[in-house]
Amino acid sequence: METISKYDFVSNLIQLFDQIDELKRENADLRRDMHAMEIGDDTPEEFSAYDRVAFEEGRNKILDSSLYSYCHVKVERDANGNLVVQPFERWLEMKINEIPHFMSHDGFMEYFAADLKERYEKEKEEEIAYFLESEKEAQAE
């Protein structure tokens, strides 16, 4: 009979719990997707002007409530003096707060992909401008 060390046992147990957590998340995502498929798409072919505005406002509200407002694109200089901007993927990891209960993570990322990229680019431009202005002010002092 082969024996395993306490360390290996605990390590295997932790891996098992990690796998269980991952499967629970995957199961929840699949249930949300299944629910979304059951709801179906019974929206009218053409929206009225009011419907379009209401739809866009609701979409923006969902996105805004899913993102942290205080996480911004990080900008700094490296040892060589080059400007280093936080990559989109890292910003996204830090920016997402809570995905709505009716959407899976993948569904959220796919549905809001263009909006997220647009927000990143806008925020990146603003943060670079702010960083460069801060440098100018520091040099002037």
Helices and strands as residue ranges (DSSP letters): H 6-39, H 49-66, E 75-77, E 83-85, H 88-95, H 105-111, H 113-140
